[in-house]
Amino acid sequence: MYIIGAVLLAVAGAAALALTAFEDSVVFFFSPSEIVEKSPIDPDQRLRIGGLVEEGTVTKLQDGKTIAFVVTDMAQSVTVAYSGILPDLFREGQGIVAEGHMNANGMFVASEVLAKHDENYMPPEVAESLKKSGYWEEIEAKNAKKMRN
């Protein structure tokens, strides 16, 4: 009887360790609206943010190596800072997903930025966020017009 109890305890302990390790590797996706709604967000929490890069917001910061831009879901916006080489397809008005964390000033500090790879693709999380905001219909209308021409 003691052996079965010890085995069950060992299995439960191993399961708890596995779940803890899994929890540390999970990165949650948030739209700009969700970021604003849930703020402040723990700076130690890794997350992904997605949306459209707002027109006219891409700037180089004073340090000369950090790019700042605003990501929107057409309802709310979040400023993103990224030090590194942006993807070739990164543009204003395009959908992106960035992974990183929120800093104490409410800015999203990205460690990675991903851009869509063609006109018809958008990360599912970004598309869902835009559908919620009602902006998705405008994007579909633009794509339909391009296909007709």
C-alpha positions as CSV (number, residue, x, y, z in Angstrom):
1,M,0.0,0.0,0.0
2,Y,2.8,2.4,0.8
3,I,4.5,1.6,-2.5
4,I,1.4,2.6,-4.5
5,G,1.1,5.8,-2.5
6,A,4.7,6.6,-3.1
7,V,4.4,5.9,-6.9
8,L,1.2,8.1,-7.1
9,L,3.0,10.9,-5.2
10,A,6.0,10.7,-7.6
11,V,3.7,10.7,-10.7
12,A,1.8,13.7,-9.3
13,G,5.1,15.5,-8.6
14,A,6.4,14.8,-12.1
15,A,3.1,16.0,-13.6
16,A,3.2,19.2,-11.6
17,L,6.8,19.9,-12.8
18,A,5.8,19.3,-16.4
19,L,2.8,21.7,-16.1
20,T,5.0,24.3,-14.6
21,A,7.5,24.1,-17.4
22,F,4.8,24.2,-20.0
23,E,3.2,27.3,-18.4
24,D,6.6,29.1,-18.5
25,S,6.8,28.5,-22.3
26,V,3.3,29.6,-23.2
27,V,3.0,32.9,-25.0
28,F,-0.5,34.5,-25.1
29,F,-1.7,36.6,-28.0
30,F,-3.4,39.9,-27.4
31,S,-5.0,42.5,-29.7
32,P,-4.3,46.2,-28.9
33,S,-7.8,46.4,-27.4
34,E,-7.1,43.5,-25.0
35,I,-3.7,45.1,-24.1
36,V,-5.4,48.3,-23.1
37,E,-8.2,46.5,-21.3
38,K,-5.8,44.3,-19.3
39,S,-3.2,47.0,-18.5
40,P,-1.1,47.1,-16.5
41,I,0.4,43.8,-17.7
42,D,3.3,42.2,-15.8
43,P,6.6,43.1,-17.5
44,D,7.8,39.5,-17.0
45,Q,4.9,38.1,-19.0
46,R,5.9,37.2,-22.6
47,L,3.1,37.8,-25.1
48,R,2.3,38.4,-28.7
49,I,0.5,41.4,-30.0
50,G,-1.0,41.7,-33.5
51,G,-2.7,44.2,-35.7
52,L,-2.1,46.7,-38.5
53,V,0.9,49.1,-38.4
54,E,-0.7,52.5,-38.4
55,E,0.1,54.8,-41.3
56,G,2.7,57.5,-40.4
57,T,3.9,56.0,-37.1
58,V,7.1,54.3,-38.0
59,T,10.0,56.3,-36.5
60,K,13.6,55.7,-35.5
61,L,14.3,56.5,-31.9
62,Q,17.2,58.7,-30.6
63,D,19.4,55.7,-29.9
64,G,19.6,55.2,-33.7
65,K,18.9,51.5,-33.6
66,T,15.4,51.2,-32.2
67,I,12.3,51.5,-34.4
68,A,9.0,52.5,-32.9
69,F,5.6,52.1,-34.5
70,V,2.0,51.9,-33.5
71,V,-0.1,48.7,-33.9
72,T,-3.8,49.0,-34.1
73,D,-6.9,46.8,-34.3
74,M,-8.8,49.9,-35.4
75,A,-10.4,50.2,-31.9
76,Q,-7.2,50.7,-29.7
77,S,-3.5,51.2,-30.4
78,V,-0.3,50.2,-28.7
79,T,3.2,51.6,-29.3
80,V,5.8,49.0,-30.2
81,A,9.6,49.4,-29.9
82,Y,11.9,47.0,-31.8
83,S,15.7,46.9,-32.0
84,G,16.7,44.8,-34.9
85,I,16.2,44.2,-38.6
86,L,12.5,44.4,-39.6
87,P,11.2,41.8,-42.0
88,D,11.3,42.8,-45.7
89,L,7.5,42.8,-45.9
90,F,7.1,45.1,-42.9
91,R,5.1,48.2,-44.0
92,E,2.6,50.7,-42.7
93,G,-0.9,49.5,-43.2
94,Q,0.2,45.9,-43.1
95,G,-0.6,43.2,-40.6
96,I,2.1,42.1,-38.2
97,V,2.6,40.0,-35.1
98,A,5.2,40.9,-32.5
99,E,6.5,38.9,-29.6
100,G,7.9,40.5,-26.5
101,H,6.7,42.2,-23.3
102,M,5.2,45.3,-22.0
103,N,7.5,47.7,-20.2
104,A,6.7,49.9,-17.2
105,N,5.8,52.8,-19.4
106,G,3.1,50.9,-21.3
107,M,5.2,50.4,-24.4
108,F,5.4,46.9,-26.0
109,V,9.1,46.0,-26.4
110,A,9.4,43.4,-29.2
111,S,12.1,40.8,-29.4
112,E,10.7,39.5,-32.8
113,V,8.4,41.0,-35.5
114,L,6.7,38.9,-38.1
115,A,5.0,40.4,-41.2
116,K,2.5,38.8,-43.5
117,H,4.0,37.1,-46.6
118,D,1.5,38.0,-49.3
119,E,-1.7,40.1,-49.9
120,N,-4.1,37.3,-49.0
121,Y,-2.5,36.1,-45.8
122,M,-2.9,37.6,-42.4
123,P,-2.1,35.9,-39.1
124,P,-5.4,34.4,-37.8
125,E,-5.1,36.3,-34.5
126,V,-4.8,39.6,-36.4
127,A,-7.7,38.8,-38.7
128,E,-9.9,37.9,-35.7
129,S,-9.1,41.1,-34.0
130,L,-9.9,43.1,-37.1
131,K,-13.1,41.3,-37.6
132,K,-14.2,42.2,-34.1
133,S,-13.4,45.9,-34.8
134,G,-15.4,45.8,-38.1
135,Y,-12.3,46.8,-40.2
136,W,-12.1,43.3,-41.8
137,E,-14.8,44.1,-44.4
138,E,-12.7,47.0,-45.7
139,I,-9.7,44.8,-46.2
140,E,-11.8,42.1,-48.0
141,A,-13.3,44.8,-50.3
142,K,-9.8,46.1,-51.2
143,N,-8.6,42.6,-52.0
144,A,-11.7,41.9,-54.1
145,K,-11.2,45.1,-56.0
146,K,-7.5,44.2,-56.7
147,M,-8.5,40.7,-58.0
148,R,-11.1,42.2,-60.4
149,N,-8.5,44.6,-61.9
